[in-house]
Amino acid sequence: MRSKAVPFDATSSAPRGAMPRAAYVHVPFCRRRCGYCAFTVLAAHDAWIPRYLAAVERELADLGAPREVDTLYFGGGTPSHLPRDAMRRLAEATTDRFPLAENGEWTVEANPADVTRDWCRTVRERGVTRISLGVQSFSPRKLRVLERDHDARRIDESLRLLFDAGLDVAIDLIFGVPGESVEEWDGDLRRAVAASPHHLSTYGLTFERGARFWGRRARGDITPESEDSEAELFERAIDVLTSAGFEHYEVSNFARPGHRCIHNETYWLGRSYHGVGPGAAAYVDGRRMMNHQGVLAYIRRVERGESPVVDWEMLDAESRARERLVFGLRRLEGVARGAFQTRTGHSIDDLAGSAVERFVSLGLLEDDGSIVRLTRRGLMVSDAMWPDLLRPEVAAPREPARSNRAENAP
Amino acid sequence: MPDFDCSRIRNFCIIAHIDHGKSTLADRLLELTGTVTRREMRDQLLDDMELERERGITIKARAVAMYYEHEGTRYELNLIDTPGHVDFQYEVSRSLLCCEGALLLVDAFQGVEAQTVANAYLAMEHELHIIPVINKIDLKHARIEEVLEEMHQSLGIDPDDVVKVSAKTGLGVPDLLRAVIDRVPSPKGDPTGPLQAMVFDSHYDDYRGAITYVRVMNGRIEPGQKIRFLKGGTNHEVLELGQFRPRPVRCDSLGTGEVGYLVCNIKSLDLVHIGDTVSTAHHPAQPLPGYRVPKRMVYCGLYPADGQDFDELREELTKLSINDPSFEFVPETSEALGFGFRCGFLGLLHMEIIQQRLEQEADLDLVQTAPNVTYEITTKNGEVLEIHRPQEVPDTGSIDEFRQPIVRVNIIVPTESIGPVMTLCQDRRGEPKGNEYLSPSRAMVTYELPLAEVIYDLHDKLKSITRGYGTMDYELIGYAPADLVRLDILVNGKRVDALSFICHRGDSDRRGRQVVKKLKSEIDRHMFEVAVQAAIGSRVIARETVPAMRKNVTAKCYGGDITRKRKLWAKQREGKKRMKSVGNVDIPQKAFLAVLDTGEKK
């Protein structure tokens, strides 16, 4: 759906009054674009930073009076790529509009190559509590294939600096890089566990339109790993990380007890959030919105006093409930029937009773009568289940009307 | 203006292989006789259906009357356009009956092709006077001498009789017109005898109903006359008579030897049978010989991809059959595909044409099953069954004899391909019927083959073996007993009726393996293992397994991903709806043609 203005829908049954307790800020700058990246990013365009900052400040100002939030998240791009002053200015503009509650969580994504003692001090001073470090791998070969600009030594060094600064540390790992063996992946997992971060996310390498890898794959220049070997690597990660004491709490996310990413849980639990910057998504008053993804287009819109929102949709109560069911099930603790009904006004059994039953019989879901959750096998193939949960159940095919029973040509 | 004295009438047709320039030559004749001015000339005037243009094939026969002054005498020249393809052989033969002469057109570069031979023989059988013509003599690569030799070798044509033209530039076309007047005999018939007119074509006009094309053999027709279709058994009043010049032009009568159209307020083409005889209602004459009910030789199932479109599909098929009574359809039900239609066609090309029309004229998403030929079965208790779909084959135990249609196939190939082509025909259970060298570089190979093999892959194979140079034509010669079996395909133990097919017992292992392998590649991994089996009766002869899905999970799902992913997943559900479910297995539409897969890369 597209619209110039965002109409106010007074008839909607969206949860009102509950103002978002989370805010996301998108920082679209990078030193260079990695081959697998299809995000909203400007590589080597630092000259745009001042106009970008001014635009974000204006977008924040247009959101109205300051309101406290529990979580802030600076994602990218590479937020750590911002020069020190720009980082300070962005942090200040954000907390002016969204003061962080006491004991709030404030995450900033960082590239190991950018992490210095000075940088740690800068973010710590502003109130940042948590760094999501784009490690991706410790293997020189994988880092080379992924076109990353750091090496394992730099990772160790940045981890030490972050720990020293008293920051919570989350790291990302990618598996399924072309040519990756179980041994190579085991090496990554071992070093990740040894580094002892508070949080770990792991993703299979994907090929997305807009990334250089997309074209290289189309040309046959790069070959994705098979479904079977990706499955093996993913299961390996789950086994190694859970036995090292991490809690596997969402499809791709693992945390030390008490260190889940509260901000991301906002998304998965269907709670509302603000989003600022190019390509940022927001969910306010039951309306899902998306800012223009083009950095320059975003800046121009804001400069002209227009809304940067280009896509938005208003979900009805049933769609909201279905969405909540799907994203809730992606959290491994599952969805509790009672809480779900209280929260959405719909019962799981009315929405998708027979699908749930079918998936239970296939061993993909577990259902103890009060909580529905993914099994290990269900987790592995969960995308194949969601279509059936997002749409009403299909009725049995109907015999076509046979009113005019002409058996043949006239 | 008509009726014309018989001695000044010439009725002729042009027979040629596709692309040898028939339509261009017709255009030149229309132009030269002043029937159409150059300004009015649209290229290839006779092929006025879009589809015909696209495929370069004339599907429906037409007739155009031309008037031409030659040495002080005015002549009526009726050019009867014939369909060039074997599927319409019966229609061709009816058209030929209306002519006394035929222009046999051969491309100066391509030379004699299979269709040239087939149609030339047909013309000779009808005792038409043949005027051989070499076209495209202006081509740089024209090989006139060799083509003359080929015509001599394959058809016994005297090189001195051949008229050389370029239909494109008009070179030699006046000589050809003179040859038509001098050499084509004038029609014989009794102008005062009882009316007998041959119906050789028809088409449907939304405002005037059926337009019937006739050639008057004896007697005459006038408006207001009460006529009778002798085979159809219906009586009508002639409302209008006329000729195509090339637009319809009314006339007061059609006399013996003349060709034209009648309009009788007939509401359905079903009542007009190609080959029927028109006579007077009060004192009907004897019917002309040779009438036949057209036999559908190829059948396939057509199903709406979305069950909701069933009624729309029926409407579209009805529309098509109004204009083409040789196409038939009846409702059928498949466990796998739901409600659809079994459709009968004269042949493979006819089937393709109907499918294309459906695609062009109707915005419908269709699932087609693999085509099959019409089989015959005599049961143990002496009953004879005509089998239009594999599901109708009874238990092996109750079959006394299983028969399949056999065709005689003429294949013209470059001499270096003779070996491989013979191997191909041998592999397809063909019986050699002759080899003939047409020239040092080309030869004609004749085989008798099961029609089922021809519709399976013979044409594609021939084209690939001969690098596109081979041409083939075939005619039905009858039915012969064969050791045939029905192969069933099971998906997770459930028989998929729409995938059953009939094949020779000796080929069943190979075909069964190919089909299950192809299906394995077409069926996506499911959340469980999917077994695909081929079986004869209860005996499984081939099996493949589609392993269960192992990993299908989106890793990143944060802010903006939520909407994107939800939409993507919801859309996948729509995509699944268009697949056909057997048990819990989703089978994509195109898998229903897997039976045709030969397991080899083309």
Interface residues (C-beta under 8 A of the other chain):
Chain A: Y24 G75 T202 Y203 G204 T206 E227 D228 E230 A231 F234 V251 S252 N264 Y267 W268 Y273 G275 G279 A280 A281 A282 Y283 R288 M290 D311 E313 E323 V326 F327 R330 F359 L362 L364 L379 M380 V381 S382 D383 A384 M385 W386 P387 D388 L390 R391 V394 P397 R398 E399 P400 A401 A406 E407 N408 A409 P410
Chain B: S268 D270 G307 Q308 F310 D311 R314 L317 T318 S321 I322 P325 E328 F329 V330 P331 G338 F339 R525 H526 M527 F528 A548 M549 R550 K551 N552 V553 T554 A555 K556 C557 Y558 G559 G560 I562 T563 K565 R566 W569 A570 Q572 R573 K576 K577
